[in-house]
């Protein structure tokens, strides 16, 4: 699961991170990380000089694919980090969620904090201020309901899936803050969990999701920021094949 290089100059590296690759090293993770890969990559002739972070300025969840920016110098690291702190960097995600999101545009505002001891987060009173804007792109219905994996299920289970798992919305999301699991938590909080979200989708839906979409349908598609030449730059990572393949299980609707 090697990253793909989208852009590189003397100051920054922009990569397309594959799903399943953890970004940062940690004591609890024994698998290769993006940080490990970056250390190896920069050994090919680059002197990173950013301490133990390998130039990583921001993160993506393990199962989230997409565009990620890495600093190659301390100057670039500090410059980008300040833009994140000042909320000047624009990010755009693509997500497929359960149900029809009726409002074509909107914002989810809710303070996010940790819940329990198992790596989950939620909208809680004592959480940190968070906001995610969204735009509806398309509506879908699942084309396989009533056949395929449903044939071996009980009638009550089939009825549940037909009532709760046939409708989907493709969203573009614009997080204005950068909390852990922010997009996933906000979507769950409004009743539209991301497809194949092992932490936040209801268990009954998740089991069916996994039959046609093996991983989280969340992709960091675009990032925009100011480079060290004080020009606005935009970088994109195309929707990966595994999500395109999963999307082929759905029928596009004209509207709802």
SVG drawing of the C-alpha trace seen along z (x, -y; Angstrom):
<svg xmlns="http://www.w3.org/2000/svg" viewBox="-40 -36 61 55">
<polyline fill="none" stroke="black" stroke-width="0.4" points="0.0,0.0 2.4,-2.6 1.4,-6.3 1.2,-8.0 3.0,-11.3 0.6,-14.0 3.1,-16.9 6.6,-17.6 8.9,-20.6 11.7,-21.7 9.3,-22.6 6.3,-20.2 5.2,-16.8 1.5,-16.1 0.5,-12.4 -2.5,-10.2 -2.8,-8.0 -4.4,-4.6 -7.1,-3.3 -5.8,-0.9 -2.5,-2.8 -2.0,-4.4 -0.5,-7.9 1.6,-8.1 3.7,-5.7 2.3,-4.7 3.0,-2.2 -0.3,-0.4 0.3,0.0 2.8,2.6 2.1,2.2 4.0,0.1 2.8,-3.5 2.8,-6.5 5.5,-8.0 7.7,-4.9 7.3,-5.2 8.1,-8.9 11.3,-8.2 12.3,-5.7 11.3,-8.0 13.3,-11.0 16.4,-8.8 16.6,-8.9 18.3,-12.3 16.2,-14.6 17.1,-16.0 13.8,-16.4 14.9,-17.9 11.5,-17.9 12.2,-15.9 10.2,-12.7 7.0,-13.7 8.5,-13.1 7.0,-16.4 3.4,-15.2 1.3,-18.3 -2.2,-16.8 -3.8,-13.3 -6.3,-11.1 -8.1,-8.2 -6.7,-4.8 -9.6,-3.8 -9.9,-7.2 -8.0,-7.5 -7.0,-10.7 -4.8,-13.8 -2.4,-14.7 0.3,-17.4 3.8,-16.8 6.4,-19.4 10.0,-18.9 11.5,-21.7 11.0,-23.2 10.0,-26.5 7.3,-24.7 6.2,-22.8 5.7,-25.9 4.0,-27.8 1.5,-25.0 0.9,-24.3 -0.1,-28.0 -2.6,-27.8 -4.2,-24.8 -4.3,-26.5 -5.8,-29.7 -8.3,-27.5 -7.2,-28.9 -6.7,-25.5 -9.7,-24.3 -10.5,-20.6 -13.1,-18.7 -14.2,-15.1 -16.5,-12.7 -18.7,-10.4 -21.5,-7.9 -24.0,-7.9 -27.1,-6.0 -30.4,-7.5 -31.5,-10.5 -30.1,-13.9 -33.1,-16.1 -31.4,-19.5 -29.2,-20.0 -26.7,-22.2 -26.2,-22.6 -23.9,-22.6 -23.4,-20.3 -22.3,-22.0 -21.6,-20.0 -18.8,-19.8 -16.8,-16.6 -15.2,-14.7 -14.0,-11.2 -16.6,-8.6 -15.4,-5.7 -12.1,-4.0 -12.4,-2.4 -11.3,-5.1 -14.8,-6.5 -15.8,-10.1 -19.2,-11.8 -21.1,-15.1 -20.9,-15.9 -21.4,-18.9 -17.8,-19.0 -16.4,-18.5 -14.4,-20.9 -16.1,-23.3 -16.6,-21.6 -18.3,-22.4 -18.7,-20.5 -20.5,-22.0 -21.9,-19.7 -23.5,-19.7 -25.6,-16.9 -24.3,-15.5 -26.4,-12.6 -29.1,-10.2 -28.9,-6.4 -30.8,-3.2 -29.2,0.2 -29.8,2.4 -29.3,5.7 -31.9,5.5 -34.1,8.7 -31.4,10.8 -27.8,11.8 -26.7,11.6 -30.3,11.1 -31.5,14.5 -30.0,16.3 -31.4,13.8 -34.7,14.1 -37.7,12.2 -37.5,9.8 -33.9,9.1 -34.7,8.4 -37.5,6.1 -35.1,4.2 -32.6,3.7 -35.3,2.7 -36.5,0.1 -33.1,-1.2 -30.4,-0.2 -31.8,-0.9 -31.3,-4.7 -28.0,-6.5 -26.7,-10.0 -23.3,-11.0 -22.0,-14.1 -19.2,-16.6 -18.1,-17.7 -16.1,-20.7 -14.8,-20.5 -14.1,-23.9 -12.3,-22.4 -10.0,-19.4 -11.2,-17.1 -10.6,-13.4 -13.3,-11.5 -15.0,-14.8 -16.8,-14.1 -17.8,-10.6 -19.1,-11.8 -21.1,-14.7 -22.7,-12.5 -23.7,-10.0 -25.1,-12.7 -27.6,-13.7 -28.6,-10.1 -26.6,-9.6 -23.6,-7.4 -20.9,-6.7 -21.2,-3.4 -19.0,-0.7 -18.0,-2.8 -17.0,-0.1 -17.1,-2.6 -20.2,-4.7 -22.6,-2.8 -25.4,-0.7 -24.3,2.9 -27.2,4.2 -26.4,1.8 -22.6,2.4 -23.0,6.1 -24.8,5.5 -22.5,2.6 -19.5,5.0 -21.1,7.3 -20.7,4.7 -18.4,2.0 -15.5,3.6 -14.1,0.3 -15.2,-3.1 -16.7,-5.2 -14.8,-8.3 -12.2,-10.0 -10.2,-13.2 -10.7,-14.6 -9.2,-18.1 -7.0,-20.4 -6.3,-24.1 -3.8,-26.3 -1.2,-29.0 2.3,-27.8 5.5,-29.4 5.4,-31.6 2.2,-33.1 0.1,-31.6 -3.1,-29.6 -2.7,-26.0 -5.2,-23.2 -4.4,-19.5 -6.8,-16.6 -6.9,-12.9 -9.3,-11.0 -11.9,-8.6 -10.1,-5.3 -11.2,-2.2 -12.5,-0.3 -15.0,-3.0 -16.0,-3.3 -16.6,0.4 -18.7,0.2 -20.7,-2.7 -21.5,-0.5 -23.9,1.5 -26.2,-1.5 -28.8,-3.0 -28.6,-6.7 -31.9,-8.5 -33.0,-11.7 -33.9,-13.3 -35.9,-12.7"/>
</svg>
